[in-house]
Amino acid sequence: MKFKSLVLPLITSLCLLAFSYFSLVIGTSAVGFVILAVVLSITALLFSYKSSFSKHPAAYSTEAKS
Amino acid sequence: MVDAVVAFFVLGIIAQLLGAKIPFTDGLYKSLSMFLMIAIGLKGGIALQQHVDSSLLFMSVAVIGFGLLLPLVAYPLLRYFGQLDKVNAGAIAAHYGSVSVATYAVAVALLEANNVAYEAYFPLFVVLLEMPAIVVGLVLAKGNFKIINREFIKKELVANQSILLMVGSLLIGFIGGDSVQKLAPLFIELFPGILALFLLKMGLVAGEQLGTLKKNSVFLISFAVLMPMLGGLAGTGLALLLGLSAGGIALMAVLGASASYIAVPAAMKESLPEANAGMSITASLGITFPFNVLINVPFFIALGQFFGA
């Protein structure tokens, strides 16, 4: 996995953390945002680690399915 | 505490993931979505009888501009980070610029359950936000305006099922006067119950879509989570500029955050058959819809109350 494909998951995780902070400020639950941020970050890093050992890193297929 | 209506969505996801066979015919699903569109339109029309004024025209133009802007935000993200081709990026951008009536219905149900007031004319905004993104998405995918011809306008704008049902019901509610109250027992009082049933089905479908996610879907998940947050913030900003109430701020944010999975897929199937429909629907229905219903909608309602206070 290229560094470029890690950027969006990391930006998203940071936004989720920012939303969790806003949630606390406005007095609502932040749990969902935090869990999602952690899961997304770990998934992106794991996938990046795995695909760095793969000879043929997979990209998301854009082929139309029948 | 989880809202009882939303809990049926979670039940649907769990049932699907556990492999339970809950029979839900396509006909029933379509009937329930028709019910929601008619109920939302009627409610808006009844309320509009007392609230119509000239500022609505200015707000409508701003809302259409908002609908044109959202796919222009989504498209570069899809092209640059997802490295998708123009056709698929345009198709997904159209989904994220348009709106989800079910997400809107959930937000309305939660607002009413919490006694938060909102502007009566919002169903009009739901209708106005259906179409602009489809046009922008198609232009981005094709790279020109040739696809926006008379046949397209007739099929996708005039004869569009969601638009026709919601605008028609809105007008009936508006001009029907006191006679509309006869319909209230079905379309107003049963609304939360029917919405719960609809969300059970949506949970089953979302659970199915989640199962199709592959290991290499990290980009798609990231996009489908990030875009509703950006759209919701943009919607909040627009609502503040328009001076809407706490409920209005929440609803505009929810409209910005939601992604279409009924009107846009049908339009894309017709106008962009080469686009990967599975990818768009997985993102909008499998990821964005559950994220919005379970996390984003309660957040934007709280944000609306924070700014509206």
HADDOCK unambig.tbl for C-alpha pairs under 7 A between the chains (distance, minus, plus):
assign (segid A and resid 4 and name CA) (segid B and resid 81 and name CA) 6.68 0.50 0.50
assign (segid A and resid 5 and name CA) (segid B and resid 81 and name CA) 6.15 0.50 0.50
assign (segid A and resid 5 and name CA) (segid B and resid 219 and name CA) 6.99 0.50 0.50
assign (segid A and resid 8 and name CA) (segid B and resid 81 and name CA) 6.59 0.50 0.50
assign (segid A and resid 8 and name CA) (segid B and resid 219 and name CA) 6.85 0.50 0.50
assign (segid A and resid 8 and name CA) (segid B and resid 222 and name CA) 6.31 0.50 0.50
assign (segid A and resid 9 and name CA) (segid B and resid 219 and name CA) 6.64 0.50 0.50
assign (segid A and resid 9 and name CA) (segid B and resid 222 and name CA) 5.04 0.50 0.50
assign (segid A and resid 12 and name CA) (segid B and resid 222 and name CA) 5.90 0.50 0.50
assign (segid A and resid 12 and name CA) (segid B and resid 226 and name CA) 5.25 0.50 0.50
assign (segid A and resid 23 and name CA) (segid B and resid 299 and name CA) 6.72 0.50 0.50
assign (segid A and resid 26 and name CA) (segid B and resid 302 and name CA) 6.76 0.50 0.50
assign (segid A and resid 26 and name CA) (segid B and resid 303 and name CA) 6.64 0.50 0.50
assign (segid A and resid 26 and name CA) (segid B and resid 306 and name CA) 6.23 0.50 0.50
assign (segid A and resid 28 and name CA) (segid B and resid 299 and name CA) 6.91 0.50 0.50
assign (segid A and resid 28 and name CA) (segid B and resid 302 and name CA) 6.64 0.50 0.50
assign (segid A and resid 32 and name CA) (segid B and resid 295 and name CA) 6.02 0.50 0.50
assign (segid A and resid 44 and name CA) (segid B and resid 218 and name CA) 6.21 0.50 0.50
assign (segid A and resid 58 and name CA) (segid B and resid 216 and name CA) 6.56 0.50 0.50
assign (segid A and resid 59 and name CA) (segid B and resid 216 and name CA) 6.43 0.50 0.50
assign (segid A and resid 60 and name CA) (segid B and resid 216 and name CA) 5.93 0.50 0.50
assign (segid A and resid 60 and name CA) (segid B and resid 217 and name CA) 6.41 0.50 0.50
assign (segid A and resid 62 and name CA) (segid B and resid 276 and name CA) 6.04 0.50 0.50
assign (segid A and resid 63 and name CA) (segid B and resid 276 and name CA) 6.15 0.50 0.50
assign (segid A and resid 64 and name CA) (segid B and resid 274 and name CA) 6.55 0.50 0.50
assign (segid A and resid 64 and name CA) (segid B and resid 275 and name CA) 6.23 0.50 0.50
assign (segid A and resid 64 and name CA) (segid B and resid 276 and name CA) 4.32 0.50 0.50
assign (segid A and resid 65 and name CA) (segid B and resid 276 and name CA) 6.67 0.50 0.50
